[in-house]
Amino acid sequence: MKKVVLLGAPGVGKGTQAAQVAKYLDVNCMASGDLFRDHLSRESELGLQAKSYMSVGELVPDEITIGMVTEWLNMPEQSSGFVLDGFPRTIAQAQALDNVLNNGTGGLDLVIHIVVPVSELIDRLSGRYICTKCQKPYHIVSSPPLIKNQCDDCSAPIYQRDDDRSDAVKKRLAVYEEQTAPLVEYYVGSGLLTKVDGLGQIDEVRTSIQEVLA
Ligand code: AMP
């Protein structure tokens, strides 16, 4: 089981879990949001195109997103497997993913749907701070850094993403319901979807996911 998608609303913990699943499976992890943020920080053409959508919590248009992710998927190092975090987010993206895989090394093995109640998501996202250097996540109330505003691991400053501010959080959750939630049915239909409870400690969720992968 080496080609895995993590599906779930913003704030369910996809990023944290995806990195651990990739390590467990010994494959690369691709977070589409991280790819976009990398383009943004380099002020590339693609980053400039994505910026106006990202800052208000809207999805970047499919043709831009699919192009960026297809390029990543077609790299030779991805042929043995991968973990996707934040892609696909629309039916068109899921169909594009199926096409890329069916033209290459075969289809997805598993889609893990991480589920967390909306009230918890709002609390997690609006309190989230991230290291500017290593991307380690913190929660300003429930898991703050040892030294104020400074990453425990690399001492770089931590920051709040523009799209973790209150208005953008509401928008992102609405966009999820409207455009991404239909993927649950899509993947139930193809027999690939398994649901995992995303409440609880990071290690507990990781154990549930590893049981599914075993
Ligand atoms: P994330 O880090 O996954 O929360 O993504 C941050 C933002 O990047 C999203 O709110 C979107 O604006 C954009 N984004 C990331 N992945 C996608 C995707 N698969 N399709 C469209 N937009 C995306």
Residues whose N, C-alpha, C, O or C-beta is under 5 A from the ligand:
A	BS01	AMP	P10 S32 G33 D34 F36 Y53 M54 G57 E58 L59 V60 T65 G86 F87 P88 R89
